[in-house]
Amino acid sequence: VLSTAGPALARWLAAVDNLDLFVDVGRLDPGGTASAFVRAGDLTLMVARPTAEQLQPAAQRMRALSVEQPQLAWLLIGNSPYPAHEVEATFGYDVAGVIADDRRGAHALEHGAQAHRVRRSGLARSATGVAESLVVNLNASGASGSSERPLVDLAATGQAGPNGASHDC
């Protein structure tokens, strides 16, 4: 469905006023359907653990994405072995946030645990904080070029999900 409707859906979502939207597009293929969401978004986040094995290929992907979306930043899973400031200095992209490396919380979320258990997890609390910060910062900066339109269209792209497993859209 997204292969035919994706580009139109991305344009439509980008035009909706008062909508804060986060879209996980999984692994990006050049020219694939997910690229439409990247182009329509105000910001694209590359989700990665701060390890050389994940950062190096993700940074290459970010450089390729910068042609379609100049607003790129990292969303890190954990702060070790490389803290946010080192990732920024090494790769030249800001770190928009760090979510907890909480495998128990990710497992609870992935396997449908009770909502109160998921909400109390370090993963959910940190992800909520990052999401709220992104909404506030993008709305304040007028990321879409219009200060009248408080919008966050976000394509979260990455190499690994919150539990470290690779995922595709």
Steps between C-alpha positions, in 0.01 A plus 500: 500500500772747593684441175215672314344721768815589696607815315147645500452409867829667593401821319156496660641449851751781448215736410285425807502783754551436871628147453803364678591177327783255548547243224733202532595416143736216588792442269511743212555390144601779261195601299273277710161598636645608833700771322176694447456522877859613542455778243169614656630504856641788696770281647642154442652314791747220459447254783814317607684369799815706559736225388740510207318205341176697481623858472732456200243356257227726636715808440555390139124465460452847651740654249299341218172616655622859530423545130129439566476633856746756632363481856666189640585407857581198712268327744729286710408187690705536815806712566777243487765437387486838324312786668289742297763776483756258351251377240424861402867593478593191300221498244389864483130438569321613816363248746130580539463267794607190681252231595569246769668177401230308686472146370238405761285798402542419131403139565191612694399735218567245228306223673194702603560535873249689709496870419601612849809276486603642163435862608724458806790360298810706443449457126149648500590784735808599301325465162213716625745765617684501167173517303372790710830684460496449122145632471581809707829570321367448148188703568705782652742505207227496237673202341264494205579860419169628633472626855120460474522127449607303808605182327721206560519252216767260604640204315695301755742288307746259635703190521345354814180512698490581871588143591791487256322289240515612141166592351359585163193697411 
